[in-house]
Structures are given as structure tokens and as C-alpha cells.
Amino acid sequence: MAASTDPEAPSYAFDNNDPEAAHRHDYLATMLDGPTESRLAGLGDLTGRRCLELGAGAGSIARWLADRAGPTGRVLATDVNTRYLPLDAGFDVLRHDIVSEPVPDGPWDVIHARLLLVHLPERHEVLRRLAAALAPGGALVAANAVPKVAVAPLLVVWLGFGSVPKISMVVLISLFPIVVATMSGLTSTPVELTELARSLSASRRQTFVKLRIPWALPQIFVGLKVAVTLAVVGAVVGEFAGGDQGLGYVIGASGASADTSLAFAAMTLLSAMSVILFYLVVAVERLLLPWAREITG
């Protein structure tokens, strides 16, 4: 097939020249904005902060940042194609290529990039320049930027065959939702309760241990329920990449031999394992936190 010579033809998966780009932005916002906002909320109060949003797409996260930064802060949304970025949504818009152009207008208190670094061969150099553009104490939020499946073969090379690379893949895939849920829970403690603890002369450690952690536990268990099902996915990916046993290995081997019945049997077992693990976490939550359902409605 001949390569397209049309300069407006899509060159990668998230090209804004794609006729379906508007729908794609809506789908991505629906799927990813919630976890992204929880992660950014974990940074604390953003009032007055200078925030840079790279690969802003349709600007949903830039708009969220602008609402939090307020009139005393600044949010700059950049993209190589800014056709879907509104010009009157409370943030600045700049057509910008992070690969070939310097980081604009630094230093920044918060730099956020979602799904941008996945398709950049120069991601390490870009990350280095973004980190250099942070103000002291600033935060660079680009986690989950590298697809975990792509790391699986490297784990086998670095850690060898056996259980260690599989466990590492499980940790990589399942850690992110736990971290996001924990940060969301720790920062959602009602102001009234923290003021009450302060009025009782509670130390920061006492406030953290006796107030923030108990209040965050329901959210932490939400992350655990997501992570425990992702852990099964991580184990299968690890077995695909370098395993010689396990259900993931069985699925790969049965696919190579066209034994679809064996593959479906293995997938059925994996589904059953995921459901069982999920409800085990639910049971532990109800055992340890019988009060959680009352405060969460």
C-alpha cells in the first residue's frame, strides 16, 4: 500500500485532523478524566498555580485545571493542532510541538501530559526537559504514559525467567489505581474534621493516623477492588512475555496450536479468578469497615 501524500492525513492515533477526532476526545474524556482529576486533586490546592497541559486535545483537563487555579493562576494548554481547544474557557491556548520546540514559559508548578509520551520516540528527552521546566516543589504528572504491556519483554531481559518478572508486571499494572484511590481518599477528609482535630491539639501524626487514614479507607478499598482484577491481567501479560507455565502460557500455546477450546477454558478460569478475588476484597472491606457503607450512602 502506498503511503499517503495528503498533508492533512492522520499521522498517528490521536491526530486532530482525523474526522473522528471530536468523537475520540469525547470518549477519552469519559473514560480517563475521572482518574486523571483524582490524580491531579492529590497534588493539593491548585489556587494560584501555573499549570501546563501538554497534548490538551479538546481541553477537558485544561478546563478543570483552570477552575482550580482560579483567576490568580494560569493554565496553558498546548497541542500540535489546537482546532478543538476553545479560546474562551479560562485558559491560554498555544500551538506547540514539545519534540521540536522548547518548553514554553517556564517554570511551571504543575505539568500534565496524558497519552502524549506513548507515541514519542524521544520521550526520555522530553521528560528530561519537562522536569527541568518545573518550579521548585512542582509536579510532573505523566504516570501511566508508557503502555505496561510493552515493558513485559524488558522485564524478562532484566529479571530473567521465572516468577520475578510476572510479579513485577502485576505490581506495575495494579499499583496505579491504588495510588490514585489512596491520594483521593487522603485529600477528601472534610475540613470540619481537620479543624476539630486541630482544636483538640492533635499532632499532624495523630491527625493522619486517627483521622485521614480511616476516612481514606473506603477509597483505598475502591482502588484495591480495581487493582485485584488488573493483577490477573498483569499475571497473564507476564506469562505471555516469558512464562513456561500458567494460564497465560496455556492461552498462548493453545492459540499457536489452534486449540480454541483450551484457550476458552483458560479464559473462563481467569474470569472466575477475577470475580472471586474481587468479592474476596469486598468481603474484607465489609469485615473491616462495617461503617463505610453508612458514610458513603
N, C-alpha and C positions, 0 to 999 in steps of 0.2 A: 504493500500500500504506500502510495506516495505521501510524503509529508505535506501538510497544509502550508500554503504560502500566504494565506489570509492573515494580515497582521492583527485582526480582531478575533482570530480563532482562540479558544481556550487553550492555555499552555500548561495548566495544572488543575488539580481537582477543585480548587477554590477560586478560580478566576472569575472576577466580577463581570467579564464580558460574556460569560456563559448565559444563554437565555433563561436558564433555570436558576440563576444565582439568587434572585429575590426569594424564591421558594426555599432554597437551600439555607439562606440566612435565617428564615423563619424556623425551619426545622432545627438548626443548630442552636438557636436561642431557646427553643422549647426544651431541648434535651440537656443543654450544658449550662445555661445561665444560672440555674439554681445552685449547683455545686460550685460554680465559679464565684457567685456572690457570697456564698458561705465562706469560701477560702479568703476572699478579699475582706470580708467582715472580720475575720480573725486577726487582721492587722490592727484593729482598734479604731479609734476615732480618726476619720479622714478629713475633718474640717480644716480648711486652710492648706491642705496638702497639694503638692504639684504632682500630677499623675499623668503618665504617658501610656497610651493604649496603642499597641502595635498590631497591625493586621486587623483593624477595627471592624471590617465588614459592613454591617448595617448600623453599627453604633449602639447596640443594646447595652453592652458593658460600659462603654464610654458615658452613656446617659446615666447609668447607675452610679458611676464614679462622680460625675458632675453633681448629682443630687447630694452625695455625701460630702464632697469637698466644699460645696457652698460657694457663695459669692467671693469669699476671701481666698479660695483655692483656684487652681487652674487644671483643666484636663485637656490634653491634646490627643486627638485621635488621628492616626496615620494609616495609610494603605497605599499600595501602588496604584489602585484605582478607587477613587473616592465617590463614585457615582451613586452609591447607596447611603452615603453618610449625610444626614441632614445638617444644614448650615445654621439652624436656629434652635438647637436642642440644648444649649447651655454649655457647649464645649467647642474648642477650636478644631478645625479640620486642616490636615496637611497631606498633599500627595507626596509620598516619600517611599524610597526603596532602602530598607535597612541594610541590604547587602552592599550596595554601591555608594551609599551616602552616609555621612556621619550621623550619630545620634543627635536629634535636634534639641536645641535649647536646654541643655542640662545645667545643673544637676537636677535629678528628679527624686521625689520622696517614694513614689511607687511606679514601677514599670511592670506592665502586664502584657503578656503575649500568649494567646491561646490558639493552638493548631497552626502556629506560624512556623515554628522551627522544624516541624516534621519533614517538610519537603525542601529544606535549605541544606545543601551540602556543606555550606560554610557556617553551620550552626554553632560550632565551638568558637570561632572568631566573633560571631555576632554576640554570643553570650558574654565573651570577654569584654567587648565594647559596652554592652548594656550594663554590666556590673561596674565598669569604670565610670558610667554616667550617673550612678546613684549618689545621692547626698548622704552624708554620714547618718547612719541609722536607717537608711532607706531599705526598701524591699523590692526584690525582683521576683515576680510570680510567673514562672514558666514551667511549673511542675506538670508532669504528665505530657510533656511536649514530645518525648520520644516514644514511639509505639513499643510496648513491652515485648510483643512477640518478636520484634527484630533483635532484641537483646538475648533471646534464648540461646542461639548458637554461640554467641560470645561467652555466655556463662559456661557452656560446655568446654570451650577452649581454655578459659581462665581457671575453672574449678575442676575440670576433668569429668569423667563419667561417674555415675552413682547418684546418691540421694542429695548431695550438697547443691548442685545446680537446680534441681527440682524445688528444693526448699527455698532457695534464693528467689526463684521465679514466683513462687507462691507469695513470698513476702513482698516482692516488688508490686505485684498486681493487687494484693489485698490491703496494703498499708495505706494507700492514698485515701480511700473513703473513711478509714478510721481516724486519720489525722484531721480531715476536714470536719467530720462529725464532732470530734473532741474539741477542736478550736471553736466551732459554732456553739457547742454547749457551754464551754468555759466563758465565752463572751456574752452569753444570753442571760446571765444572772440579773434579776431585777435590781434596779438602782435602790429601791426601798430597802431590800435586804442587805445590800452592802453598806448603806448608810446606818442601818440598825446595828450591824456588826461593828462599824466604826464608833458608834455611840456607846457601845459596850466595851470599848478599848481593846477589841480583838486585834491581834497582830496580823500581819499580812499572811503569815503561815497558817494561823488559825482560821482566817477567812477563807484561804484557799482550800484547806483540808476539810473544814466543817461546813462550808457554805458552797463554794464554787464547784468542787468535785461532786458532792451529792446532787446539786442541781443539774450538772452536766451528764450524769449517768444515763438518763433516758436517751439523750442524744448519742452518747457513746455506744449504747446498745443498738441504735439505728445503724451506725457505721459498722458495727460488728455483724449485724444481720446481712448487710450488703457484702461485707468482706468475706464472710464464710462461704457464700456461693461463688464469689470470684476466686477463692482459694482453690476450688475444684478446677476452675478454668486454668489457673496457673499451674496446677499439677499436671494437667493434660498437655499444656503447652511445653512444659519441661520434658515430659515423656516423648512428645513428638520430636523434640530437638535432639535428644541424645539418650533416650531410655532404651533399655532392653527388656523391660517388663512394665506391668501396669496397664490400666485400661486405655490410656492414650497410645501406648505402643501397640495394643491389640487393634485399635481403630486404624492406625496407620498401616499395620501389616495386613489387616483384612481388606483395606482399600487397595493395596498393591496386588492382592490375590483375587480381587473382585468378589470377596466373600461378604456380600452386603448384609446377610442375616447376622453374622457375627458382629459386624460393625454396629448394627442397630441394637443388638443385645447389649453391647458395651455402652452405647449412648443411653440406653434405658437405665442401666445400673448407675451411670453418672448422674442422671436426672434424679433418681431415687436418693442417691447420696446427698445431693444438693438440698433436696427437700427435707431430708432427715436432719442434716446439720443445721438448716435454718430453724426448724422447730425446736431443736435442742437449745439453740441460743434464746429463742422465745421463752422456753421453759425456765432457763436460768434467769432470764430477766424477770419473769413473774415471781420466781422464788426469792430473788434478792431485792427486787424493787416492787413490792406489792402496792406501794403508794403512787407509783409512776403513772398509772392509768388515770388516777383521780386528778392529778395536776395537769395532764396533757389532754384531758377530755376524751 
